[in-house]
Amino acid sequence: MNMLLMMAAGGLALVGVAHSVLGEVMVFRTLRTRGMVPTAGHPVLREWQVRILWATWHLASILGWALSALLWRLANAPADVDLRPWLAQVAVVALLASALLVLGATRGRHPAWAALLAIAALVAWH
């Protein structure tokens, strides 16, 4: 077991939680008028801009958690274990979650969801 990698994984997971929670409390709470996805940005931002800003904010957390999981597994894996299949699975889950987040937040109007979905498919079928 590699304690430094475990500490890095735990720290990164906490950063992801703090990033999303504090973003919701400090940034997006005042921009939310209805539902889960914030939509109020006037007069500075338009609704579509607030939606992609919110999705991108949480996308960083999702990818941070995926990296945290990778580091945790690397910290605990014996040196002779082939981690490639597991690493690919983590990447696929993170990419799918990211695609769904952008799809839902922008109601399908931002093309990033399709790109993330295509990349997830490439990794899954490698």
N, C-alpha and C positions, 0 to 999 in steps of 0.2 A: 504494500500500500504506500502510495506517495502522498504524504501529509501536505506538502506544499500545493499540489494539484487539488486535493480535497478542499483546502482552505480557499483556493482560488474559485473553485466551483461554488462553494457555499457563499462566498462574497459576491460573486456575480449573480447568483439567484436572488440574494437580498437586494442588490442594486436594481434588478428588474422589478421586484415588488415595489420598492421605494419609488422608482421612476413612474410606474403606472399609478400608484396610489397618490403620490404627491402631485402628479400631473392632473389627475381628476380633481383633487381638492383645490389646487392653486391656479390651474389654468382653465380647465374645461367646465367646472361647476357653474361658472357665471355665463358660459356660452350655451348651456343646455336649456331649451325651452320646452321640449317634449321628448319622450323616449330616451333611449340609452345613448344614441349618437348626438353630440352637440350640433346645433344648426344655427345658432344666433351669432352673427359676426358683425352685423351692421354697427356703425358705419364703416369700420375698418376692413372687415373681411366679408366676403359673400358666403352664402351657405355652403356651396360646393368646396370652397377653400377651407372652411372650418371642418368639413367632413373628412377631407384627405389629410388635413393636419392632425386630426384626432387619430385616424387610422395609422398614420406614419408614427405618431408618438408611441402607440402601443405595439406597433411592429418592431420597434427597437427593443421593447421588453421581451417579446416572443423570441426574437433571435438571440437575445442575451440569455434567456432560459435554456435555449437549445445548446448554446456554447457551454453553459454551466453543466448541463447533463453530459456533454462530451468530456469535459474536464474531469467530472466526477468518475465517469467510467474509466478514463485513462488512469486515474489515480488508483483505482482498485483492481485493474486487470493485471493478471500475470503477464510477464514480458513475452511469453510465447503464444498468446491468444491472438487470433486474427480478428480485429475489431471492425474491419471494413464493412461487413454487412450491417452491423449494429449502427455504425456511424452514418451509413446511408439512410437507415430507417429514421434516425433522429432528424436528419436533414429533410426528409420527405414530410414528416409530421410538422416540422417548423414551417416549411414552405406552404403546405396545405392550410395550416392555421393562418398564416399571413395572407394567403390568397382569399380565404373566406372573410377575414377581417376587412380587407380592402373592398371586396365585393359587397359586403353588407353595409359598410359605412358610406360608400359612394353610390349605392344602389346600382352597381354595375357600370357606372359612368366613367370610372377611371380605369385605363387599360392595364394598370399594374397587376390586377387580380389575374388576368389571363396570362401574363408573362410569368408570374409566380407559379401558377398552375402548370404551365408548360414545363417549367424548370423542375417542378416536383415530379412530373411524369418522366422526364429524362433521367432523373436520379433513381426513381423507382425501377425503371426498366433498363438500367445500365447493366 
